[in-house]
Amino acid sequence: MSVSIDITGLRPERLAVVPSPLAELGMALHALSEPGHHPGLQGWVTGVTARLDSHLADRMCEADFLWRTTFSDLFMPFAGIPGRSTLPGATLAEDLDLLDKLTDEQFVEAALEFTCAAPYGTQGADALTDPAVRRRALELAAARGPRQLRFSERLLTEPPRIRAWLRQFLQDCDEAFFAEAWSRQRHQLAADARHKTDLLRHRGLAEALAAVSPAVTLDEAAARITVDKLGEDHTATEDGGLLLVPTSLGWPHLMVLHRHGWQPVLHYPVGSPELAAPPTVEQLTLRMTALSHPVRMRICRNLARSAYTTGELAQAHGMTAPEISRHLGVLKKAGLITTRRRGRYVMHQLDVTVVARLGSDFLEGILR
């Protein structure tokens, strides 16, 4: 499973690494709404929440579905500007001006993504003009609760009013907590952008993408970037560009904006605690599948305490040696056990370090 970006014909000058204040504010709102996704930000989240004005906190709940799940493409409006080559603003005000340049149709479509599961990778009918699509959007919003329904009704009835509300809310968030955070983060993000740009110029796209994340790879022959994710989709730069946008608040999220008609964006975390070679989604699937079998779970209980031969395990579990061998093969293929020879015996033992990491690996895999 993966998201791919077709970069056929992409000109070097159309590839840029640029931080975005608005994208970072979106990630800040996400971290405040879903602190469990970001244990490394617990101190920052606690500090901001403690001093947050109650009125602003209430307003933050009005449309938190725009950033709670991940965050809406509205936080990267530069990708939706015609020409598909616009860069993020240098300041939050400039990014908000770009948000104002989106058409009502674009704004509503992006805002409905998480509220009503609107189409994403393909061109769909317009909820502002198509009564059937509008009716379906409101039905889905109602299923998600009265808050989403109220927001969706206002959005479809008065888009300019919701747009003004959102801009004012984001400006108030900037004044309350984000300006202080951005003043610290922007230097780290700018330094990372310079580093990735140097890699692009002197070592090529493949090395720059490898530095972004081991989960991002380039097939130069096919002119395709592949991002290892629990999802299947694709997009293309076509006659536009490709943006790499760093975030200091985003780990473990590695996101690809691939909305139909928008410029592709790879939004990646910097300074993340991930290992140099994190497991792929395929490896995680193998490991979780291997551990889901009750017999293999019991075998792991033995192997976590000591090394065993196949015969010893067969005797302990009342099974034949070939049956145990098949289970051990599954565990070994998943990278969960190690084997070593002692004389004429082959000893198997659980790799406790790998198993201990499964909790964080699984979280990283599903959030990537």
LUMMI-580536 format. One record per residue (C-alpha): residue number from 1; x negated, y negated, z. Coordinates in Angstrom, 2 decimals. Example, Ala and Ser with C-alpha at 12.3 -4.5 7.8 and 13.67 -1.06 7.14 Angstrom:
BEGIN
    n     east    north       up
    1   -12.30     4.50     7.80
    2   -13.67     1.06     7.14
//
This chain:
BEGIN
    n     east    north       up
    1     0.00     0.00     0.00
    2    -1.28    -3.43    -0.88
    3    -0.57    -6.87    -2.29
    4    -2.44    -7.59    -5.51
    5    -3.28   -10.85    -7.24
    6    -3.90   -10.79   -10.97
    7    -6.61   -13.41   -11.64
    8    -6.95   -12.87   -15.39
    9    -8.20   -16.10   -16.95
   10    -8.77   -17.84   -13.62
   11   -11.26   -20.66   -14.14
   12   -13.89   -21.17   -11.40
   13   -12.82   -24.77   -10.80
   14    -9.28   -23.55   -10.04
   15   -10.47   -21.50    -7.05
   16   -10.83   -23.48    -3.84
   17   -11.34   -22.89    -0.12
   18    -9.53   -25.64     1.80
   19    -8.10   -25.89     5.35
   20    -4.52   -27.11     5.75
   21    -3.33   -28.99     8.85
   22     0.30   -28.07     8.16
   23    -0.51   -24.36     7.72
   24    -2.41   -24.47    11.02
   25     0.52   -26.16    12.74
   26     2.75   -23.39    11.42
   27     0.40   -20.82    12.90
   28     0.34   -22.74    16.19
   29     4.15   -22.59    16.35
   30     4.01   -18.88    15.57
   31     1.50   -18.24    18.36
   32     3.66   -20.20    20.82
   33     6.76   -18.20    19.81
   34     5.07   -14.79    19.62
   35     2.11   -14.87    22.06
   36     2.03   -11.06    22.03
   37     0.65   -11.22    18.49
   38    -2.27   -13.33    19.68
   39    -3.66   -12.15    23.05
   40    -6.82   -14.16    22.46
   41    -4.78   -17.39    22.57
   42    -3.08   -16.64    25.88
   43    -4.84   -19.48    27.71
   44    -4.02   -22.04    25.03
   45    -0.39   -20.88    24.79
   46     0.04   -21.06    28.57
   47    -1.45   -24.55    28.73
   48     0.70   -25.93    25.90
   49     3.88   -24.30    27.19
   50     3.33   -25.64    30.70
   51     3.20   -29.25    29.56
   52     5.72   -29.06    26.73
   53     8.63   -31.48    26.98
   54    11.87   -29.55    27.58
   55    13.67   -31.38    24.77
   56    10.94   -30.46    22.28
   57    10.97   -26.87    23.57
   58    14.71   -26.70    22.89
   59    14.23   -28.08    19.39
   60    11.49   -25.51    18.83
   61    14.12   -22.81    19.33
   62    16.55   -24.26    16.77
   63    14.67   -22.89    13.78
   64    12.04   -20.63    15.30
   65    12.85   -17.96    12.70
   66    10.83   -20.14    10.29
   67     7.65   -19.28    12.18
   68     8.37   -16.50    14.67
   69     8.17   -13.54    12.27
   70     5.03   -14.92    10.63
   71     5.69   -18.35     9.28
   72     7.57   -19.78     6.34
   73     5.93   -20.82     3.06
   74     7.26   -24.28     3.89
   75     4.04   -24.65     5.88
   76     2.06   -24.36     2.63
   77     4.05   -26.68     0.33
   78     1.01   -27.47    -1.81
   79     1.46   -24.02    -3.39
   80     4.89   -24.97    -4.71
   81     3.92   -28.20    -6.49
   82     4.27   -27.95   -10.32
   83     1.01   -27.15   -12.07
   84     0.05   -24.61    -9.39
   85    -3.24   -26.36    -8.68
   86    -2.48   -28.80    -5.85
   87    -4.81   -28.72    -2.83
   88    -3.71   -29.06     0.82
   89    -3.74   -32.51     2.33
   90    -6.67   -33.72     4.40
   91    -4.26   -34.81     7.15
   92    -0.97   -33.57     8.48
   93     0.76   -36.66     7.07
   94    -0.54   -35.83     3.59
   95     0.65   -32.22     3.90
   96     4.08   -33.44     5.03
   97     4.21   -35.72     1.98
   98     3.64   -32.63    -0.16
   99     6.49   -30.92     1.70
  100     8.71   -33.83     0.67
  101     7.78   -33.21    -2.98
  102     9.34   -29.74    -3.04
  103    12.72   -29.66    -4.73
  104    15.79   -28.94    -2.62
  105    16.01   -25.57    -4.37
  106    12.43   -24.69    -3.39
  107    12.92   -25.90     0.17
  108    16.15   -23.95     0.67
  109    14.75   -20.79    -0.93
  110    11.69   -20.83     1.33
  111    13.73   -21.65     4.44
  112    16.16   -18.80     3.76
  113    13.41   -16.19     3.44
  114    13.46   -15.08     7.08
  115    16.99   -16.23     7.88
  116    18.73   -14.31     5.13
  117    16.15   -11.99     3.57
  118    16.26   -13.96     0.33
  119    14.37   -12.62    -2.74
  120    10.68   -13.40    -2.56
  121     8.53   -12.00    -5.35
  122    11.11   -12.40    -8.11
  123    13.26   -15.19    -9.46
  124    16.66   -15.03    -7.81
  125    19.89   -16.95    -8.14
  126    20.11   -20.31    -6.38
  127    22.05   -20.38    -3.12
  128    22.78   -24.09    -3.60
  129    24.66   -23.55    -6.86
  130    25.73   -19.90    -6.95
  131    28.79   -19.28    -4.70
  132    28.16   -15.53    -4.48
  133    24.55   -15.99    -3.38
  134    25.61   -18.69    -0.93
  135    28.29   -16.45     0.57
  136    25.86   -13.55     0.92
  137    23.24   -15.81     2.54
  138    25.74   -16.95     5.17
  139    26.85   -13.37     5.84
  140    23.26   -12.33     6.46
  141    22.66   -15.40     8.62
  142    25.74   -14.59    10.71
  143    24.40   -11.08    11.29
  144    21.28   -12.65    12.79
  145    23.19   -14.75    15.28
  146    24.95   -18.11    15.66
  147    21.72   -20.12    15.65
  148    20.67   -18.86    12.22
  149    24.20   -19.31    10.93
  150    24.41   -22.94    12.08
  151    21.03   -23.70    10.58
  152    21.89   -22.01     7.27
  153    25.24   -23.80     7.01
  154    23.56   -27.16     7.53
  155    20.75   -26.24     5.17
  156    23.14   -25.31     2.36
  157    25.45   -28.25     2.97
  158    22.93   -31.04     3.60
  159    19.38   -30.10     2.58
  160    18.06   -33.70     2.99
  161    19.26   -33.75     6.60
  162    17.43   -30.51     7.45
  163    14.32   -31.73     5.63
  164    14.30   -34.93     7.67
  165    14.87   -32.94    10.87
  166    11.97   -30.62    10.12
  167     9.56   -33.42     9.26
  168    10.39   -35.31    12.47
  169    10.07   -32.13    14.51
  170     6.62   -31.38    13.06
  171     5.47   -34.93    13.72
  172     6.65   -34.63    17.33
  173     4.75   -31.34    17.68
  174     1.65   -33.07    16.35
  175     1.96   -35.78    18.99
  176     2.75   -33.35    21.79
  177     0.03   -30.72    21.30
  178    -1.22   -30.15    17.78
  179    -3.32   -33.28    17.17
  180    -5.54   -32.36    20.13
  181    -5.91   -28.77    18.91
  182    -6.58   -29.83    15.32
  183    -9.31   -32.24    16.40
  184   -11.22   -29.21    17.70
  185   -10.31   -26.67    15.04
  186   -10.85   -28.72    11.90
  187   -14.64   -28.70    12.29
  188   -14.76   -24.90    12.51
  189   -12.40   -24.57     9.54
  190   -14.35   -27.08     7.45
  191   -17.60   -25.24     8.20
  192   -16.03   -21.93     7.18
  193   -14.68   -23.48     3.98
  194   -18.16   -24.78     3.12
  195   -19.67   -21.36     3.79
  196   -17.14   -19.54     1.59
  197   -17.55   -22.15    -1.14
  198   -21.33   -21.63    -1.10
  199   -20.78   -17.87    -1.42
  200   -18.48   -18.45    -4.38
  201   -21.01   -20.64    -6.17
  202   -24.15   -18.66    -5.48
  203   -23.06   -15.04    -4.97
  204   -19.70   -14.77    -6.67
  205   -16.09   -14.10    -5.82
  206   -16.59   -10.51    -4.64
  207   -18.95   -11.53    -1.82
  208   -16.79   -14.49    -0.84
  209   -13.74   -12.24    -0.54
  210   -15.72    -9.65     1.41
  211   -16.62   -12.44     3.85
  212   -12.94   -13.36     4.16
  213   -12.02    -9.84     5.33
  214   -13.03    -6.24     4.64
  215    -9.35    -5.74     3.77
  216    -9.75    -7.93     0.65
  217   -11.45    -6.44    -2.40
  218   -12.08    -7.48    -5.99
  219   -11.86    -5.25    -9.06
  220   -13.81    -7.37   -11.53
  221   -13.06    -5.12   -14.51
  222    -9.32    -5.34   -13.90
  223    -9.49    -9.00   -12.77
  224    -7.48    -8.12    -9.70
  225    -7.75    -8.94    -6.01
  226    -6.27    -6.34    -3.66
  227    -5.29    -7.05    -0.06
  228    -4.83    -3.95     2.09
  229    -1.47    -4.46     3.82
  230     1.57    -2.52     4.96
  231     3.56    -3.73     1.98
  232     3.65    -3.47    -1.78
  233     3.85    -6.52    -4.03
  234     1.94    -8.50    -6.61
  235     1.45   -11.99    -7.98
  236    -0.73   -13.71   -10.58
  237    -2.60   -16.98   -10.91
  238    -1.52   -17.25   -14.58
  239    -2.39   -20.80   -15.70
  240    -2.77   -22.07   -12.14
  241    -5.29   -21.63    -9.35
  242    -5.99   -19.59    -6.25
  243    -6.37   -21.05    -2.77
  244    -8.17   -19.58     0.22
  245    -6.91   -21.27     3.39
  246    -8.71   -20.50     6.68
  247    -6.98   -20.48    10.08
  248    -8.56   -20.46    13.53
  249    -5.29   -19.42    15.23
  250    -4.28   -16.64    12.89
  251    -6.00   -13.40    13.88
  252    -4.93   -10.66    13.23
  253    -2.69   -12.01    10.45
  254    -4.11   -11.88     6.95
  255    -1.37   -13.22     4.69
  256    -0.81   -13.61     0.97
  257     1.61   -16.24    -0.31
  258     2.98   -14.60    -3.44
  259     6.31   -16.37    -3.88
  260     7.61   -16.35    -7.44
  261     6.48   -19.46    -9.30
  262     4.14   -20.68    -6.54
  263     0.35   -20.81    -6.55
  264    -1.09   -17.71    -4.81
  265    -2.66   -18.41    -1.42
  266    -4.79   -16.15     0.76
  267    -4.41   -17.31     4.37
  268    -7.14   -15.70     6.45
  269    -8.41   -15.88    10.06
  270   -11.89   -17.13    10.92
  271   -13.86   -16.22    14.03
  272   -11.73   -13.11    14.51
  273   -12.78   -10.31    16.86
  274   -12.23    -7.67    14.17
  275   -14.98    -5.16    13.57
  276   -17.19    -5.33    10.50
  277   -15.30    -2.45     8.92
  278   -11.76    -2.20    10.33
  279    -9.75     0.87     9.36
  280    -7.67     0.72     6.21
  281    -3.91     1.15     6.28
  282    -4.44     4.62     4.79
  283    -6.78     5.54     7.66
  284    -4.31     4.22    10.23
  285    -1.54     6.26     8.60
  286    -3.68     9.41     8.74
  287    -4.48     8.84    12.40
  288    -0.93     8.08    13.48
  289     0.37    11.08    11.50
  290    -2.30    13.33    12.97
  291    -1.38    12.36    16.51
  292     2.36    12.66    15.93
  293     2.28    16.49    15.98
  294     2.84    17.97    19.47
  295     0.28    20.77    18.97
  296    -2.41    18.31    17.89
  297    -1.56    16.12    20.86
  298    -2.17    19.06    23.18
  299    -5.40    19.92    21.35
  300    -6.55    16.34    21.82
  301    -5.89    16.65    25.53
  302    -8.39    19.52    25.67
  303   -10.93    17.85    23.40
  304   -10.83    14.63    25.38
  305   -12.23    16.46    28.41
  306   -14.83    18.71    26.83
  307   -16.09    20.25    23.60
  308   -14.31    23.44    22.49
  309   -14.81    26.05    19.79
  310   -11.97    27.05    17.50
  311   -11.70    30.40    19.25
  312   -11.46    28.80    22.69
  313    -8.70    26.48    21.51
  314    -6.84    29.39    19.91
  315    -6.94    31.29    23.19
  316    -5.90    28.24    25.23
  317    -2.89    27.53    23.01
  318    -1.83    31.07    22.18
  319    -2.39    30.55    18.45
  320    -4.51    32.15    15.75
  321    -7.90    30.72    14.79
  322    -6.70    29.79    11.25
  323    -3.75    27.85    12.72
  324    -6.07    25.93    15.03
  325    -8.49    25.32    12.15
  326    -5.74    23.70    10.10
  327    -4.87    21.32    12.95
  328    -8.55    20.53    13.53
  329    -8.89    19.78     9.81
  330    -6.12    17.18    10.04
  331    -7.72    15.56    13.08
  332   -11.14    15.55    11.46
  333    -9.85    14.04     8.21
  334    -8.29    11.26    10.28
  335   -11.66    10.63    11.94
  336   -10.41    11.50    15.40
  337   -12.80    14.33    16.29
  338   -16.50    15.05    15.95
  339   -18.14    18.43    15.45
  340   -21.59    19.71    16.27
  341   -23.26    23.09    16.05
  342   -24.57    24.79    19.18
  343   -26.34    27.97    18.14
  344   -23.83    30.02    16.20
  345   -20.86    28.11    17.60
  346   -19.24    24.95    16.19
  347   -18.03    22.63    18.95
  348   -15.23    20.10    18.49
  349   -14.67    17.05    20.65
  350   -12.32    14.07    20.58
  351   -13.87    10.74    19.59
  352   -12.47     8.84    22.56
  353   -13.74     5.49    21.29
  354   -11.74     5.80    18.07
  355    -8.60     6.92    19.88
  356    -8.93     4.10    22.42
  357    -8.98     1.61    19.56
  358    -5.78     2.96    18.04
  359    -3.60     0.61    20.05
  360    -5.26    -2.54    18.72
  361    -5.80    -0.99    15.29
  362    -2.13    -0.20    14.94
  363    -1.17    -3.74    15.98
  364    -3.68    -5.19    13.55
  365    -2.47    -2.92    10.77
  366     1.23    -3.80    11.07
  367     0.54    -7.50    11.52
  368    -2.04    -7.79     8.77
//
